[in-house]
């Protein structure tokens, strides 16, 4: 890639990363392959769902504010989560004894990546995020219990068919990170949780 192409790619990445300087409470969106991450405040005042400060916005103001992000756009994003402000005592305190060390997380990610490389041997992709509908049906099979759980979530949250596929891809990645060859109901449940903002105010 030439220096000019690199400059274009960096500029596109900069524009795609919509970050606000004072996002104490942010909605963070990310694709599994880390190709896109967007962040925005949850409301005009910036304190929606903040545990320490009171939001001054009405539900209608919040809905109008976040409504700038369309439902179809959310459908194309694998993970979107609410990130609350971190309390000072959590920043200054000791690391919880049951917290997973960073080197342990790194090892799990490496093993998950290796599993995906083996899974897609002979294919033109290298990660779960790039799976086609045909690959999803092949590699993301779930048991009846998980199917029932997913059906309930789809009905309750009003999710689209596109969101259904993305939940399955995220479930597959969660299973890989846990070292499981099969997608279990716990993996599906966690993946659904990463889409809980779909219908919070985007209705």
N, C-alpha and C positions, 0 to 999 in steps of 0.2 A: 504494500500500500504506500503510495507516495505521500509526501508531507502535506500536499494539498488535500488529498483524500482524508488523511488523518485529521486535519483541521476541520473538514466538513463533518466528519463523524463525531468529533468532540463537540462541535457546535450543536449538532442535532441532539446529542446526549444532554447537553446543558439545557436546551429548551424543553426536552422531555421530562427533565427532573424539576417539577414544579414545587419548589420549596419556599416557605415563608420563614423569615428570620425569627419570629417569636411564636413558634408552634408548640406551646406547652402542652396542648392537647391536639394531637394530629391524627388524621386518617392516613395511614400508610398503605400504599398498594404496591405489590411486587409480584413479578412473574417468577416461576420456579427456576428458570434459567438465568435469573438476575439481569435480563436484558432491559427491564424497565422498572423503575421505582418512582412513584409519584407521592407527594405529601401535600396535604392542605389542612387548614384549620377546619374544625368541625362546625363553626358558626361565625358570624361577623365579629363577636367580641373575643373569640378564641378560647373561651373557657367552658364550652359544652362538655359535660361529663367529667369536668375537672374535680378531683377529690378535695381540693383545698380552696378553690375560688368559685364564687357563685356566677353562673351564666345569667346575663341580663337579657338574653334574646328569647323571644316567644317561639313556640313550636312552629308557627307559620314562617317566621323569619329564618329559622334554621332550615326548614324544608325548602324555602326559596333559595337559600344560600348554597346548600349542598346539591340542590336540583340542577345546578350548572353542570354537574357531572351526570351525564345521561345514563339511564339503565343499560342500554346496549353497550356503552363503554365499560361499565362495571362487569358485564357478562364476559368481556374479553380479558379480564384480569383474574388470574388464578387465586390470588390471596389478597384480601383487604381486611385489616384489623384496626381496632381502636387502640391507640397508644396513649395512656394517661400520663400526666406529669409524674416525675419521680420525686418522692419526698426526700428532703435533705438527710434525714436519719438513715435512709436507705443508701444514699450516696456515701455518707461518712462512716456507716457502720461496718462491721465485719461481714465477710462473705458467709452465707449460711452453710453449715457443715454438710448439708445434703445437696448442695449446688454442684452440678456437673462441671468439672474443670474444662477449660478451653481445649486442652490437648485431647481429652476424651471425645469432645464434640468433633474435633478435626478428624479423628480416626473413624468415627461413625460416618462422617460425610464422605471420606475417601472410600470406605467400604461400599457405601450406597452408590457412588459414582462407578466403582468397578462392577457392581451388579448390573447397573444400567448398560455399561459397555458390553457386557456379556449378553444381555438381553437383546440388544440391537445389533449384534454381529451380523454383517451382511446387509444391514439397512443403511440408509443415508442420514440417519439421525444418531444422536449420542445421549439424549436425555429424555426423561419422561415428559417434559414440557412440550416436546416437539412431536409427540405421538399423533398420528392420524386417527380418525374414527375407527378404521379397521384395526389398528394396533391397540386401541383402547379396548375394543371388544375381546381381543386376544389376550392381552396382558393384565387387564383390570377386572377380572371376573370376581364377583362377590357372592357370598352365601345368602340364603333366603332371609336370615335375620338382618344382614346389612342392607339387603334390597328393601326390606320393609322400613328400616330406619331412614333410608335415603328417600323413599317414596313419601314418608311422613314429612320430612324436611322440605321436600319440593313443594308439597301442598301448603304447608304452613307458611313458608317464606315466599311462595309464588315464584319459584325459580324457573328459568328457561331450560330448554334442551341443551343449549350451549353451556350453561352453568352445570348441568348434570355431568357432562363430559369432563369439565374442569375439576369437579369434585373427585371424580374417579382418578384423574391424573395425580391430584394432590394426595389422595389416599394411597396410591401406589408408591409415591415418594416417601410418605410417612412410614409405610411398611418397610421400605428399603432401609430407612434410617434406623428402624428398630431391629433390623436383621431378619425380618420375616419374609418368607417366600410367598405367603398368602396375604391377601388383604382381609383384615378382620374388622369386626364391627367397631372396635375402639378406634381404628384408623379412619374409618368412614365418619364416625362421630366427630373426631378432631378436625377433619377436613371440612365438614359442614360448619363447624364453629368459626372457621376462617372466612366464611361467607355471610356471617350474621349481619353485616351492614347492608346487605343487598336490599332489604326492605325496611331498614330503620327509619329513613326519611325519604328514600327514593321510591315513593309510591305515587 
